[in-house]
Amino acid sequence: MGDITLAVDMGPDFEREWPGADRHATECVLNVSYLYMQLSAFGQALISRHGVPSIAAFNVLTILHGAGEPLPPSVIAERMVVSRPTMTGIVRSLSQRGFIRSMPHPTDGRMMLIEITDAGTARVEQLRPELHQAEKRWISCLSTDEKETLLHLLARLQANAQTA
C-alpha cells in the first residue's frame, strides 16, 4: 500500500491472541466503520451549519424535494427504512424549524401529507452542491476503474451482510 496506512491495524499477533479471528476481516470491518464515522461527522457538521437538525432530517427534505409533491409520512419512512415513530420525531423537528408543513390528505381524513416549504427547498438547494463537492473530494484519490471496483466490492459485501 506504499506510504498510505490504515487507521486500524490489528497487528501480526491478532489471530494468535484471538483464536478463530481473521485479522484482515477485523481490519476491514473496523476500517470501514472508521471511514463511516468520518463521513457521518462531516455530513452532520455540514447540515448543522445550515440549521438542519440531523442527517435523517436532511434525507426527509431531499425525498420531499425530489418527489415534487406532498407525501404521507408513511411513504417517507418507507423510503428511508425507518419506523413511523422515528419519522414522527423527524417531521416534528423539521416542522418546528419551518422546513416542512403538514396538511390534511384531500381524500382520507385520517391521513396527513407532508410538504416541503420554501425554506426547506432553499436548504436542500444550498446543501446539495456542498455535499456533492465534498463527495468528489473524498473519492478523488481513486481512478474511475477503482471507483467501479469499490462499488462492486461494496455490493458484494452488502449482499453477504444480509445473509450473514
Wavefront OBJ file of the C-alpha trace (Angstrom):
o trace
v 0.000 0.000 0.000
v 3.016 2.289 -0.110
v 3.034 5.299 2.171
v -0.717 5.153 2.932
v -1.627 3.435 6.192
v -4.934 2.240 7.561
v -6.437 3.870 10.631
v -6.819 0.461 12.299
v -4.114 -2.234 12.119
v -4.664 -5.276 14.321
v -1.030 -6.304 14.260
v 0.613 -9.598 13.285
v -0.252 -11.405 16.560
v -4.001 -10.710 16.404
v -5.043 -14.203 15.256
v -2.813 -15.883 17.840
v -4.293 -13.709 20.603
v -7.853 -14.235 19.328
v -8.160 -17.821 18.025
v -10.787 -18.133 15.316
v -10.432 -14.489 14.301
v -9.334 -13.323 10.869
v -7.028 -10.320 11.140
v -7.933 -8.984 7.711
v -11.676 -9.397 8.251
v -11.478 -7.457 11.522
v -9.312 -4.768 9.937
v -11.742 -4.415 7.020
v -14.772 -4.072 9.280
v -13.102 -1.631 11.648
v -11.628 0.500 8.865
v -14.973 0.689 7.018
v -16.564 1.693 10.341
v -13.881 4.326 10.892
v -14.488 5.775 7.413
v -18.251 5.773 8.014
v -17.748 7.741 11.249
v -15.565 10.300 9.465
v -18.083 10.773 6.659
v -21.003 10.945 9.101
v -19.243 13.552 11.244
v -18.563 15.689 8.175
v -22.175 15.340 6.993
v -23.581 16.203 10.411
v -21.336 19.260 10.717
v -22.331 20.419 7.223
v -26.058 20.160 7.770
v -25.819 21.655 11.266
v -24.188 24.773 9.785
v -27.324 25.128 7.669
v -29.731 24.658 10.584
v -30.859 21.148 9.683
v -31.064 19.011 12.842
v -29.866 15.632 11.566
v -28.809 13.636 8.538
v -32.170 11.853 8.702
v -33.931 15.231 8.614
v -31.890 16.222 5.556
v -32.899 12.927 3.923
v -36.574 13.749 4.537
v -36.080 17.143 2.901
v -34.349 15.602 -0.131
v -37.112 12.997 -0.517
v -39.792 15.692 -0.431
v -37.788 17.955 -2.752
v -37.313 15.127 -5.235
v -40.932 13.990 -5.042
v -42.220 17.385 -6.143
v -45.447 16.784 -4.245
v -46.597 16.292 -0.648
v -46.165 12.752 0.684
v -47.653 10.806 3.587
v -45.181 10.289 6.460
v -45.506 6.517 5.961
v -44.167 6.786 2.401
v -41.210 8.874 3.544
v -40.500 6.416 6.381
v -40.626 3.505 3.943
v -38.169 5.182 1.566
v -35.766 5.857 4.441
v -36.297 2.423 6.045
v -37.186 3.927 9.438
v -40.091 3.330 11.772
v -43.160 5.563 11.861
v -42.385 6.785 15.408
v -38.898 7.803 14.224
v -40.467 9.624 11.282
v -42.878 11.407 13.624
v -39.964 12.881 15.582
v -38.113 13.967 12.443
v -41.257 15.561 10.990
v -41.899 17.418 14.257
v -38.353 18.771 14.302
v -38.464 19.918 10.669
v -41.893 21.466 11.119
v -40.719 23.454 14.154
v -37.941 24.920 12.000
v -40.325 25.829 9.193
v -38.768 23.433 6.667
v -41.936 21.378 6.146
v -45.638 21.686 6.875
v -48.395 19.154 7.410
v -51.698 19.316 5.611
v -54.790 17.116 5.601
v -54.985 14.447 2.926
v -57.562 15.554 0.335
v -59.416 12.198 0.212
v -58.590 10.451 3.508
v -59.332 12.472 6.624
v -57.324 10.071 8.779
v -54.088 10.844 6.915
v -51.768 13.809 6.728
v -49.455 14.861 3.937
v -46.050 16.444 4.427
v -44.959 19.254 2.123
v -41.569 20.938 1.867
v -41.654 24.709 2.371
v -39.690 27.350 0.503
v -37.260 27.419 3.449
v -36.807 23.636 3.233
v -36.283 23.807 -0.522
v -33.685 26.542 -0.045
v -31.796 24.369 2.485
v -31.694 21.403 0.111
v -30.549 23.578 -2.779
v -27.823 25.154 -0.612
v -26.594 21.907 0.910
v -26.569 19.566 -2.064
v -23.825 21.345 -4.046
v -21.587 21.465 -0.947
v -22.220 17.801 -0.233
v -21.563 16.746 -3.837
v -18.297 18.708 -3.913
v -17.202 17.003 -0.690
v -18.066 13.579 -2.143
v -15.944 14.339 -5.192
v -13.012 15.408 -2.963
v -13.276 12.264 -0.806
v -13.247 9.934 -3.789
v -10.832 11.923 -5.987
v -7.906 9.735 -4.924
v -9.472 6.832 -6.870
v -9.472 6.345 -10.624
v -12.724 5.633 -12.441
v -11.816 1.929 -12.577
v -11.065 1.916 -8.837
v -14.413 3.583 -8.084
v -16.194 0.922 -10.123
v -14.232 -1.804 -8.330
v -15.098 -0.277 -4.962
v -18.800 -0.159 -5.869
v -18.661 -3.803 -6.989
v -16.956 -4.837 -3.736
v -19.436 -2.841 -1.649
v -22.343 -4.522 -3.443
v -20.868 -7.947 -2.691
v -20.354 -7.037 0.969
v -23.884 -5.641 1.256
v -25.382 -8.780 -0.251
v -23.286 -11.007 2.004
v -24.140 -8.984 5.117
v -27.821 -9.711 4.521
v -27.177 -13.443 4.677
v -24.569 -13.466 7.456
l 1 2 3 4 5 6 7 8 9 10 11 12 13 14 15 16 17 18 19 20 21 22 23 24 25 26 27 28 29 30 31 32 33 34 35 36 37 38 39 40 41 42 43 44 45 46 47 48 49 50 51 52 53 54 55 56 57 58 59 60 61 62 63 64 65 66 67 68 69 70 71 72 73 74 75 76 77 78 79 80 81 82 83 84 85 86 87 88 89 90 91 92 93 94 95 96 97 98 99 100 101 102 103 104 105 106 107 108 109 110 111 112 113 114 115 116 117 118 119 120 121 122 123 124 125 126 127 128 129 130 131 132 133 134 135 136 137 138 139 140 141 142 143 144 145 146 147 148 149 150 151 152 153 154 155 156 157 158 159 160 161 162 163 164
